[in-house]
Amino acid sequence: MRSAAPCALTSPQLSESETVTRSFYDRWIGGSGFLSALGRSIFRLSGVVYSRAFVRAARLNSRDSVLDIGCGMGTVLIAAQKKIRSNALYLGIDLSQQMILKGKLKASRTVAGNSPELLVGSALSLPFGKSLFDVVLLSHVIKYLTDDQLNLVLDETTRVLKPGGRIVLWEFNPVFTPLLTRLVLRCSRAQKLRNPFELKFALETAGYNSPQSFRIITPWLPWSNVALVAQIDSI
């Protein structure tokens, strides 16, 4: 049976980097021009493609409750919930008010009955109690975090995960030239791209056991990804 949802956090206190990120996505996805329409189409396509890899990597079943941090328009959540046919709690949180508004509209149109709940909020201070979720997803979020913010977010995920819960994450891998990496960061208003060793170390420091790599393909950009799944201690 589905758990009661936490209260929405509609006006989070944001750091400077979070404010930049939210403004970027609010302008891009919330606009009415061609680039905004293209961006929304990209997110819809990504949600369908990424949901397959997410379901496999997380070993999702119909009883698992899921938190998607940086959920965007909720496309991964919506597609995953439909694949699993789950009535468990599926909840997404994102900085961008425009992404959340458009995601709620999409969910109301495409999901019959139970649908993911989408909230505006900050990953640095998740508005949820302890041990609420079986799985946490971080999809293309980590590049927006400083090193200190990444550690804080991972501490927050360990807090909200149930004992034995799983974290799944993927992000662009800095495998091309430094010039191209800097271009990606500048265009997306991001902070840093990290290699698998850096992310595995961060996960292990936060209390996750033996992070394992898996394969995921970005359908709209010829760029490889770091993709990891790990489990929190069961005690």
PyRosetta script that sets phi, psi and omega in degrees:
from pyrosetta import init, pose_from_sequence

init()
pose = pose_from_sequence("MRSAAPCALTSPQLSESETVTRSFYDRWIGGSGFLSALGRSIFRLSGVVYSRAFVRAARLNSRDSVLDIGCGMGTVLIAAQKKIRSNALYLGIDLSQQMILKGKLKASRTVAGNSPELLVGSALSLPFGKSLFDVVLLSHVIKYLTDDQLNLVLDETTRVLKPGGRIVLWEFNPVFTPLLTRLVLRCSRAQKLRNPFELKFALETAGYNSPQSFRIITPWLPWSNVALVAQIDSI")
pose.set_psi(1, 142.8)
pose.set_omega(1, -174.8)
pose.set_phi(2, -70.7)
pose.set_psi(2, 136.7)
pose.set_omega(2, 177.9)
pose.set_phi(3, -78.0)
pose.set_psi(3, 157.5)
pose.set_omega(3, 176.0)
pose.set_phi(4, -65.8)
pose.set_psi(4, 139.7)
pose.set_omega(4, -178.0)
pose.set_phi(5, -80.4)
pose.set_psi(5, 147.9)
pose.set_omega(5, 174.2)
pose.set_phi(6, -67.7)
pose.set_psi(6, 166.1)
pose.set_omega(6, 177.9)
pose.set_phi(7, -72.1)
pose.set_psi(7, 148.3)
pose.set_omega(7, 178.7)
pose.set_phi(8, -70.8)
pose.set_psi(8, 146.0)
pose.set_omega(8, 174.9)
pose.set_phi(9, -109.4)
pose.set_psi(9, 98.4)
pose.set_omega(9, -170.4)
pose.set_phi(10, -91.4)
pose.set_psi(10, -19.6)
pose.set_omega(10, -178.4)
pose.set_phi(11, -135.1)
pose.set_psi(11, 68.6)
pose.set_omega(11, -177.7)
pose.set_phi(12, -69.3)
pose.set_psi(12, 151.0)
pose.set_omega(12, 172.2)
pose.set_phi(13, -81.5)
pose.set_psi(13, 117.3)
pose.set_omega(13, -172.1)
pose.set_phi(14, -106.8)
pose.set_psi(14, 147.9)
pose.set_omega(14, 171.2)
pose.set_phi(15, -73.8)
pose.set_psi(15, 171.8)
pose.set_omega(15, 179.8)
pose.set_phi(16, -61.6)
pose.set_psi(16, -43.5)
pose.set_omega(16, -179.3)
pose.set_phi(17, -66.1)
pose.set_psi(17, -37.1)
pose.set_omega(17, 178.1)
pose.set_phi(18, -66.1)
pose.set_psi(18, -38.3)
pose.set_omega(18, 179.0)
pose.set_phi(19, -63.2)
pose.set_psi(19, -41.3)
pose.set_omega(19, 177.1)
pose.set_phi(20, -62.3)
pose.set_psi(20, -45.4)
pose.set_omega(20, -179.5)
pose.set_phi(21, -62.9)
pose.set_psi(21, -46.7)
pose.set_omega(21, -179.5)
pose.set_phi(22, -61.9)
pose.set_psi(22, -43.5)
pose.set_omega(22, -179.9)
pose.set_phi(23, -61.9)
pose.set_psi(23, -39.8)
pose.set_omega(23, 179.4)
pose.set_phi(24, -60.0)
pose.set_psi(24, -48.8)
pose.set_omega(24, -177.1)
pose.set_phi(25, -75.9)
pose.set_psi(25, -33.5)
pose.set_omega(25, 176.8)
pose.set_phi(26, -62.1)
pose.set_psi(26, -41.6)
pose.set_omega(26, -179.4)
pose.set_phi(27, -71.8)
pose.set_psi(27, -42.2)
pose.set_omega(27, -175.9)
pose.set_phi(28, -71.6)
pose.set_psi(28, -58.5)
pose.set_omega(28, -174.4)
pose.set_phi(29, -76.3)
pose.set_psi(29, -28.3)
pose.set_omega(29, -177.4)
pose.set_phi(30, -85.5)
pose.set_psi(30, -3.8)
pose.set_omega(30, -177.7)
pose.set_phi(31, -76.8)
pose.set_psi(31, 176.4)
pose.set_omega(31, -177.5)
pose.set_phi(32, -113.1)
pose.set_psi(32, -0.6)
pose.set_omega(32, -177.4)
pose.set_phi(33, -85.8)
pose.set_psi(33, -174.5)
pose.set_omega(33, -177.0)
pose.set_phi(34, -62.7)
pose.set_psi(34, -45.5)
pose.set_omega(34, -177.3)
pose.set_phi(35, -62.9)
pose.set_psi(35, -35.3)
pose.set_omega(35, 177.5)
pose.set_phi(36, -68.8)
pose.set_psi(36, -42.7)
pose.set_omega(36, 177.2)
pose.set_phi(37, -62.7)
pose.set_psi(37, -39.7)
pose.set_omega(37, 177.2)
pose.set_phi(38, -64.1)
pose.set_psi(38, -42.2)
pose.set_omega(38, 179.0)
pose.set_phi(39, -60.6)
pose.set_psi(39, -43.2)
pose.set_omega(39, 179.4)
pose.set_phi(40, -65.0)
pose.set_psi(40, -37.1)
pose.set_omega(40, 177.6)
pose.set_phi(41, -65.7)
pose.set_psi(41, -39.8)
pose.set_omega(41, 177.8)
pose.set_phi(42, -60.5)
pose.set_psi(42, -44.8)
pose.set_omega(42, -179.2)
pose.set_phi(43, -65.7)
pose.set_psi(43, -37.0)
pose.set_omega(43, 178.0)
pose.set_phi(44, -64.8)
pose.set_psi(44, -45.7)
pose.set_omega(44, 178.5)
pose.set_phi(45, -62.1)
pose.set_psi(45, -45.1)
pose.set_omega(45, -179.2)
pose.set_phi(46, -59.8)
pose.set_psi(46, -40.5)
pose.set_omega(46, -178.7)
pose.set_phi(47, -59.3)
pose.set_psi(47, -41.8)
pose.set_omega(47, 179.9)
pose.set_phi(48, -66.4)
pose.set_psi(48, -45.3)
pose.set_omega(48, -177.8)
pose.set_phi(49, -69.4)
pose.set_psi(49, -47.2)
pose.set_omega(49, -176.4)
pose.set_phi(50, -67.3)
pose.set_psi(50, -31.2)
pose.set_omega(50, -176.6)
pose.set_phi(51, -61.9)
pose.set_psi(51, -34.6)
pose.set_omega(51, 179.6)
pose.set_phi(52, -63.6)
pose.set_psi(52, -47.5)
pose.set_omega(52, 179.5)
pose.set_phi(53, -66.5)
pose.set_psi(53, -37.0)
pose.set_omega(53, 179.8)
pose.set_phi(54, -63.6)
pose.set_psi(54, -46.2)
pose.set_omega(54, 179.8)
pose.set_phi(55, -59.3)
pose.set_psi(55, -42.6)
pose.set_omega(55, -179.6)
pose.set_phi(56, -69.4)
pose.set_psi(56, -48.6)
pose.set_omega(56, -175.3)
pose.set_phi(57, -65.5)
pose.set_psi(57, -38.7)
pose.set_omega(57, -177.9)
pose.set_phi(58, -83.6)
pose.set_psi(58, -9.2)
pose.set_omega(58, -175.6)
pose.set_phi(59, 53.5)
pose.set_psi(59, 49.8)
pose.set_omega(59, -175.8)
pose.set_phi(60, -66.1)
pose.set_psi(60, 140.7)
pose.set_omega(60, 168.5)
pose.set_phi(61, -129.4)
pose.set_psi(61, 173.9)
pose.set_omega(61, -171.6)
pose.set_phi(62, -68.8)
pose.set_psi(62, -13.0)
pose.set_omega(62, -179.7)
pose.set_phi(63, -93.1)
pose.set_psi(63, -11.6)
pose.set_omega(63, -175.4)
pose.set_phi(64, -73.8)
pose.set_psi(64, 131.4)
pose.set_omega(64, 169.7)
pose.set_phi(65, -90.0)
pose.set_psi(65, 142.3)
pose.set_omega(65, -169.4)
pose.set_phi(66, -130.2)
pose.set_psi(66, 136.0)
pose.set_omega(66, 170.9)
pose.set_phi(67, -118.3)
pose.set_psi(67, 125.0)
pose.set_omega(67, 176.6)
pose.set_phi(68, -107.4)
pose.set_psi(68, 108.6)
pose.set_omega(68, 179.2)
pose.set_phi(69, -88.8)
pose.set_psi(69, 123.8)
pose.set_omega(69, -172.3)
pose.set_phi(70, 76.1)
pose.set_psi(70, 48.1)
pose.set_omega(70, -170.7)
pose.set_phi(71, -73.6)
pose.set_psi(71, -14.0)
pose.set_omega(71, -176.0)
pose.set_phi(72, 61.4)
pose.set_psi(72, -127.1)
pose.set_omega(72, 178.7)
pose.set_phi(73, -88.3)
pose.set_psi(73, 10.0)
pose.set_omega(73, 176.0)
pose.set_phi(74, 76.8)
pose.set_psi(74, 17.9)
pose.set_omega(74, -172.8)
pose.set_phi(75, -68.3)
pose.set_psi(75, -36.3)
pose.set_omega(75, 177.6)
pose.set_phi(76, -66.8)
pose.set_psi(76, -44.4)
pose.set_omega(76, 179.1)
pose.set_phi(77, -60.1)
pose.set_psi(77, -47.9)
pose.set_omega(77, -177.7)
pose.set_phi(78, -61.2)
pose.set_psi(78, -47.4)
pose.set_omega(78, -178.6)
pose.set_phi(79, -66.5)
pose.set_psi(79, -40.8)
pose.set_omega(79, -179.2)
pose.set_phi(80, -66.2)
pose.set_psi(80, -41.9)
pose.set_omega(80, -179.3)
pose.set_phi(81, -63.9)
pose.set_psi(81, -38.0)
pose.set_omega(81, 177.5)
pose.set_phi(82, -66.7)
pose.set_psi(82, -40.1)
pose.set_omega(82, 179.5)
pose.set_phi(83, -64.4)
pose.set_psi(83, -41.5)
pose.set_omega(83, -176.7)
pose.set_phi(84, -82.1)
pose.set_psi(84, -21.4)
pose.set_omega(84, -175.2)
pose.set_phi(85, 58.0)
pose.set_psi(85, 51.7)
pose.set_omega(85, -173.3)
pose.set_phi(86, -98.4)
pose.set_psi(86, 145.1)
pose.set_omega(86, 170.9)
pose.set_phi(87, -109.5)
pose.set_psi(87, 9.9)
pose.set_omega(87, 177.8)
pose.set_phi(88, -74.9)
pose.set_psi(88, 173.4)
pose.set_omega(88, -179.6)
pose.set_phi(89, -71.4)
pose.set_psi(89, 118.7)
pose.set_omega(89, 172.5)
pose.set_phi(90, -117.6)
pose.set_psi(90, 116.4)
pose.set_omega(90, -172.7)
pose.set_phi(91, -133.6)
pose.set_psi(91, 135.8)
pose.set_omega(91, 177.7)
pose.set_phi(92, -121.1)
pose.set_psi(92, 146.9)
pose.set_omega(92, 179.0)
pose.set_phi(93, -133.7)
pose.set_psi(93, 138.6)
pose.set_omega(93, -178.0)
pose.set_phi(94, -151.5)
pose.set_psi(94, 151.9)
pose.set_omega(94, 178.5)
pose.set_phi(95, -70.9)
pose.set_psi(95, -32.5)
pose.set_omega(95, -171.2)
pose.set_phi(96, -81.3)
pose.set_psi(96, 118.1)
pose.set_omega(96, 177.2)
pose.set_phi(97, -65.4)
pose.set_psi(97, -37.1)
pose.set_omega(97, -179.6)
pose.set_phi(98, -66.7)
pose.set_psi(98, -39.7)
pose.set_omega(98, 178.2)
pose.set_phi(99, -63.7)
pose.set_psi(99, -43.1)
pose.set_omega(99, -179.2)
pose.set_phi(100, -66.0)
pose.set_psi(100, -43.0)
pose.set_omega(100, 179.0)
pose.set_phi(101, -59.9)
pose.set_psi(101, -45.5)
pose.set_omega(101, -179.0)
pose.set_phi(102, -71.1)
pose.set_psi(102, -32.6)
pose.set_omega(102, 176.8)
pose.set_phi(103, -66.6)
pose.set_psi(103, -41.7)
pose.set_omega(103, 177.9)
pose.set_phi(104, -62.5)
pose.set_psi(104, -39.3)
pose.set_omega(104, 178.2)
pose.set_phi(105, -65.0)
pose.set_psi(105, -42.8)
pose.set_omega(105, 179.1)
pose.set_phi(106, -63.3)
pose.set_psi(106, -44.5)
pose.set_omega(106, -178.7)
pose.set_phi(107, -62.3)
pose.set_psi(107, -39.7)
pose.set_omega(107, -178.3)
pose.set_phi(108, -67.4)
pose.set_psi(108, -25.7)
pose.set_omega(108, -178.2)
pose.set_phi(109, -89.9)
pose.set_psi(109, -26.4)
pose.set_omega(109, -170.1)
pose.set_phi(110, -110.6)
pose.set_psi(110, -18.7)
pose.set_omega(110, -176.4)
pose.set_phi(111, -111.3)
pose.set_psi(111, 119.0)
pose.set_omega(111, 179.2)
pose.set_phi(112, -81.6)
pose.set_psi(112, 132.5)
pose.set_omega(112, 177.7)
pose.set_phi(113, 73.5)
pose.set_psi(113, -118.7)
pose.set_omega(113, -178.3)
pose.set_phi(114, -66.7)
pose.set_psi(114, 137.0)
pose.set_omega(114, 178.6)
pose.set_phi(115, -143.2)
pose.set_psi(115, 157.3)
pose.set_omega(115, 177.9)
pose.set_phi(116, -59.7)
pose.set_psi(116, 147.7)
pose.set_omega(116, 175.5)
pose.set_phi(117, -98.9)
pose.set_psi(117, 130.8)
pose.set_omega(117, -175.6)
pose.set_phi(118, -118.9)
pose.set_psi(118, 130.1)
pose.set_omega(118, -176.1)
pose.set_phi(119, -129.0)
pose.set_psi(119, 150.1)
pose.set_omega(119, 169.3)
pose.set_phi(120, -84.7)
pose.set_psi(120, 129.0)
pose.set_omega(120, -179.4)
pose.set_phi(121, -177.5)
pose.set_psi(121, 172.3)
pose.set_omega(121, -176.5)
pose.set_phi(122, -105.3)
pose.set_psi(122, 135.9)
pose.set_omega(122, 176.5)
pose.set_phi(123, -70.7)
pose.set_psi(123, -17.5)
pose.set_omega(123, -178.3)
pose.set_phi(124, -75.4)
pose.set_psi(124, -18.6)
pose.set_omega(124, 177.9)
pose.set_phi(125, -148.8)
pose.set_psi(125, 81.8)
pose.set_omega(125, -174.3)
pose.set_phi(126, -66.7)
pose.set_psi(126, 131.9)
pose.set_omega(126, -175.8)
pose.set_phi(127, -84.0)
pose.set_psi(127, 46.2)
pose.set_omega(127, -176.9)
pose.set_phi(128, -133.1)
pose.set_psi(128, 156.3)
pose.set_omega(128, 177.1)
pose.set_phi(129, -76.8)
pose.set_psi(129, 180.0)
pose.set_omega(129, -179.2)
pose.set_phi(130, -74.3)
pose.set_psi(130, 149.0)
pose.set_omega(130, 168.5)
pose.set_phi(131, 53.8)
pose.set_psi(131, 50.9)
pose.set_omega(131, -177.2)
pose.set_phi(132, -102.2)
pose.set_psi(132, -28.6)
pose.set_omega(132, -171.0)
pose.set_phi(133, -117.4)
pose.set_psi(133, 149.1)
pose.set_omega(133, 173.7)
pose.set_phi(134, -86.4)
pose.set_psi(134, -31.2)
pose.set_omega(134, -175.9)
pose.set_phi(135, -138.9)
pose.set_psi(135, 138.1)
pose.set_omega(135, 171.8)
pose.set_phi(136, -120.2)
pose.set_psi(136, 135.3)
pose.set_omega(136, 178.0)
pose.set_phi(137, -114.2)
pose.set_psi(137, 134.7)
pose.set_omega(137, 171.7)
pose.set_phi(138, -125.9)
pose.set_psi(138, 99.7)
pose.set_omega(138, -176.2)
pose.set_phi(139, -108.9)
pose.set_psi(139, 112.7)
pose.set_omega(139, 179.9)
pose.set_phi(140, 51.0)
pose.set_psi(140, 46.1)
pose.set_omega(140, 178.1)
pose.set_phi(141, -111.4)
pose.set_psi(141, -34.1)
pose.set_omega(141, -166.7)
pose.set_phi(142, -64.7)
pose.set_psi(142, -28.8)
pose.set_omega(142, 180.0)
pose.set_phi(143, -65.1)
pose.set_psi(143, -18.3)
pose.set_omega(143, 179.7)
pose.set_phi(144, -87.0)
pose.set_psi(144, -1.0)
pose.set_omega(144, -174.7)
pose.set_phi(145, -106.7)
pose.set_psi(145, 135.6)
pose.set_omega(145, 167.6)
pose.set_phi(146, -69.0)
pose.set_psi(146, 171.5)
pose.set_omega(146, 179.2)
pose.set_phi(147, -59.9)
pose.set_psi(147, -44.3)
pose.set_omega(147, 179.4)
pose.set_phi(148, -64.1)
pose.set_psi(148, -40.2)
pose.set_omega(148, 179.4)
pose.set_phi(149, -66.8)
pose.set_psi(149, -39.2)
pose.set_omega(149, 178.3)
pose.set_phi(150, -60.2)
pose.set_psi(150, -45.7)
pose.set_omega(150, 178.7)
pose.set_phi(151, -61.5)
pose.set_psi(151, -39.6)
pose.set_omega(151, 179.8)
pose.set_phi(152, -67.1)
pose.set_psi(152, -42.7)
pose.set_omega(152, 178.9)
pose.set_phi(153, -62.3)
pose.set_psi(153, -42.8)
pose.set_omega(153, 179.1)
pose.set_phi(154, -66.6)
pose.set_psi(154, -34.6)
pose.set_omega(154, 173.4)
pose.set_phi(155, -62.8)
pose.set_psi(155, -39.0)
pose.set_omega(155, 178.7)
pose.set_phi(156, -67.0)
pose.set_psi(156, -38.3)
pose.set_omega(156, 179.4)
pose.set_phi(157, -67.2)
pose.set_psi(157, -37.8)
pose.set_omega(157, 177.2)
pose.set_phi(158, -64.6)
pose.set_psi(158, -32.0)
pose.set_omega(158, -179.8)
pose.set_phi(159, -68.7)
pose.set_psi(159, -42.3)
pose.set_omega(159, -173.6)
pose.set_phi(160, -87.8)
pose.set_psi(160, -12.1)
pose.set_omega(160, 178.2)
pose.set_phi(161, -80.8)
pose.set_psi(161, 145.5)
pose.set_omega(161, 172.6)
pose.set_phi(162, -71.2)
pose.set_psi(162, 157.6)
pose.set_omega(162, 173.9)
pose.set_phi(163, -53.6)
pose.set_psi(163, 131.1)
pose.set_omega(163, -177.2)
pose.set_phi(164, 82.3)
pose.set_psi(164, 3.3)
pose.set_omega(164, -179.7)
pose.set_phi(165, -68.3)
pose.set_psi(165, 162.9)
pose.set_omega(165, -175.3)
pose.set_phi(166, -116.8)
pose.set_psi(166, 146.5)
pose.set_omega(166, 171.7)
pose.set_phi(167, -116.1)
pose.set_psi(167, 137.8)
pose.set_omega(167, 176.8)
pose.set_phi(168, -125.5)
pose.set_psi(168, 131.2)
pose.set_omega(168, 179.3)
pose.set_phi(169, -144.6)
pose.set_psi(169, 151.8)
pose.set_omega(169, 170.1)
pose.set_phi(170, -150.4)
pose.set_psi(170, 151.7)
pose.set_omega(170, -176.9)
pose.set_phi(171, -158.2)
pose.set_psi(171, 160.8)
pose.set_omega(171, 177.1)
pose.set_phi(172, -59.7)
pose.set_psi(172, 138.4)
pose.set_omega(172, 178.2)
pose.set_phi(173, -92.6)
pose.set_psi(173, 129.1)
pose.set_omega(173, -179.5)
pose.set_phi(174, -77.0)
pose.set_psi(174, 69.6)
pose.set_omega(174, -173.9)
pose.set_phi(175, -101.8)
pose.set_psi(175, -14.3)
pose.set_omega(175, -178.8)
pose.set_phi(176, -90.1)
pose.set_psi(176, -166.6)
pose.set_omega(176, -177.3)
pose.set_phi(177, -67.3)
pose.set_psi(177, 150.5)
pose.set_omega(177, 176.9)
pose.set_phi(178, -54.9)
pose.set_psi(178, -33.9)
pose.set_omega(178, 180.0)
pose.set_phi(179, -63.3)
pose.set_psi(179, -44.7)
pose.set_omega(179, -180.0)
pose.set_phi(180, -68.7)
pose.set_psi(180, -37.4)
pose.set_omega(180, 176.8)
pose.set_phi(181, -60.8)
pose.set_psi(181, -45.6)
pose.set_omega(181, 179.1)
pose.set_phi(182, -63.0)
pose.set_psi(182, -35.7)
pose.set_omega(182, 178.9)
pose.set_phi(183, -64.5)
pose.set_psi(183, -43.5)
pose.set_omega(183, 178.2)
pose.set_phi(184, -61.6)
pose.set_psi(184, -44.7)
pose.set_omega(184, -179.6)
pose.set_phi(185, -63.4)
pose.set_psi(185, -43.1)
pose.set_omega(185, -178.8)
pose.set_phi(186, -66.5)
pose.set_psi(186, -43.4)
pose.set_omega(186, -177.6)
pose.set_phi(187, -66.7)
pose.set_psi(187, -32.3)
pose.set_omega(187, -177.7)
pose.set_phi(188, -98.3)
pose.set_psi(188, 3.0)
pose.set_omega(188, -179.1)
pose.set_phi(189, 59.2)
pose.set_psi(189, 35.1)
pose.set_omega(189, -175.1)
pose.set_phi(190, -95.9)
pose.set_psi(190, 177.1)
pose.set_omega(190, -173.3)
pose.set_phi(191, -104.4)
pose.set_psi(191, -48.2)
pose.set_omega(191, -169.3)
pose.set_phi(192, -165.5)
pose.set_psi(192, 141.4)
pose.set_omega(192, 169.3)
pose.set_phi(193, -103.6)
pose.set_psi(193, 136.1)
pose.set_omega(193, -174.5)
pose.set_phi(194, -120.2)
pose.set_psi(194, 147.6)
pose.set_omega(194, 179.1)
pose.set_phi(195, -85.7)
pose.set_psi(195, 170.7)
pose.set_omega(195, -176.9)
pose.set_phi(196, -59.1)
pose.set_psi(196, -34.8)
pose.set_omega(196, -178.7)
pose.set_phi(197, -65.2)
pose.set_psi(197, -40.4)
pose.set_omega(197, 178.6)
pose.set_phi(198, -64.0)
pose.set_psi(198, -43.2)
pose.set_omega(198, -176.9)
pose.set_phi(199, -72.7)
pose.set_psi(199, -36.4)
pose.set_omega(199, 176.9)
pose.set_phi(200, -63.9)
pose.set_psi(200, -40.9)
pose.set_omega(200, 178.7)
pose.set_phi(201, -63.7)
pose.set_psi(201, -42.4)
pose.set_omega(201, 179.0)
pose.set_phi(202, -62.7)
pose.set_psi(202, -41.0)
pose.set_omega(202, 178.7)
pose.set_phi(203, -65.4)
pose.set_psi(203, -45.1)
pose.set_omega(203, -179.3)
pose.set_phi(204, -65.1)
pose.set_psi(204, -37.3)
pose.set_omega(204, 176.8)
pose.set_phi(205, -63.2)
pose.set_psi(205, -32.7)
pose.set_omega(205, -179.9)
pose.set_phi(206, -82.0)
pose.set_psi(206, -2.5)
pose.set_omega(206, 175.8)
pose.set_phi(207, 104.7)
pose.set_psi(207, 11.8)
pose.set_omega(207, 179.2)
pose.set_phi(208, -90.4)
pose.set_psi(208, 144.9)
pose.set_omega(208, -175.9)
pose.set_phi(209, -94.8)
pose.set_psi(209, 129.3)
pose.set_omega(209, 168.2)
pose.set_phi(210, 41.6)
pose.set_psi(210, 67.6)
pose.set_omega(210, 177.4)
pose.set_phi(211, -56.3)
pose.set_psi(211, 133.9)
pose.set_omega(211, -178.5)
pose.set_phi(212, -114.8)
pose.set_psi(212, 138.4)
pose.set_omega(212, 178.7)
pose.set_phi(213, -81.6)
pose.set_psi(213, 150.3)
pose.set_omega(213, 170.4)
pose.set_phi(214, -143.1)
pose.set_psi(214, 167.1)
pose.set_omega(214, -174.0)
pose.set_phi(215, -96.6)
pose.set_psi(215, 132.7)
pose.set_omega(215, 173.3)
pose.set_phi(216, -143.9)
pose.set_psi(216, 140.7)
pose.set_omega(216, -176.4)
pose.set_phi(217, -112.6)
pose.set_psi(217, 130.5)
pose.set_omega(217, 173.5)
pose.set_phi(218, -80.3)
pose.set_psi(218, 117.4)
pose.set_omega(218, -171.1)
pose.set_phi(219, -75.9)
pose.set_psi(219, -11.7)
pose.set_omega(219, -172.2)
pose.set_phi(220, -119.7)
pose.set_psi(220, 6.5)
pose.set_omega(220, -179.3)
pose.set_phi(221, -154.2)
pose.set_psi(221, 131.9)
pose.set_omega(221, -179.2)
pose.set_phi(222, -77.7)
pose.set_psi(222, 75.0)
pose.set_omega(222, -175.0)
pose.set_phi(223, -142.3)
pose.set_psi(223, 135.6)
pose.set_omega(223, 178.9)
pose.set_phi(224, -80.4)
pose.set_psi(224, 159.4)
pose.set_omega(224, -175.7)
pose.set_phi(225, -122.4)
pose.set_psi(225, 150.5)
pose.set_omega(225, 163.4)
pose.set_phi(226, -88.1)
pose.set_psi(226, 123.7)
pose.set_omega(226, -178.8)
pose.set_phi(227, -133.4)
pose.set_psi(227, 122.8)
pose.set_omega(227, -174.1)
pose.set_phi(228, -136.1)
pose.set_psi(228, 148.8)
pose.set_omega(228, 172.0)
pose.set_phi(229, -132.0)
pose.set_psi(229, 139.3)
pose.set_omega(229, -178.8)
pose.set_phi(230, -149.8)
pose.set_psi(230, 160.7)
pose.set_omega(230, -177.8)
pose.set_phi(231, -119.3)
pose.set_psi(231, 139.4)
pose.set_omega(231, 177.6)
pose.set_phi(232, -78.3)
pose.set_psi(232, 154.0)
pose.set_omega(232, 176.6)
pose.set_phi(233, -54.2)
pose.set_psi(233, 142.9)
pose.set_omega(233, -178.4)
pose.set_phi(234, -82.9)
pose.set_psi(234, -6.6)
pose.set_omega(234, -179.8)
pose.set_phi(235, -104.9)
pose.dump_pdb("model.pdb")
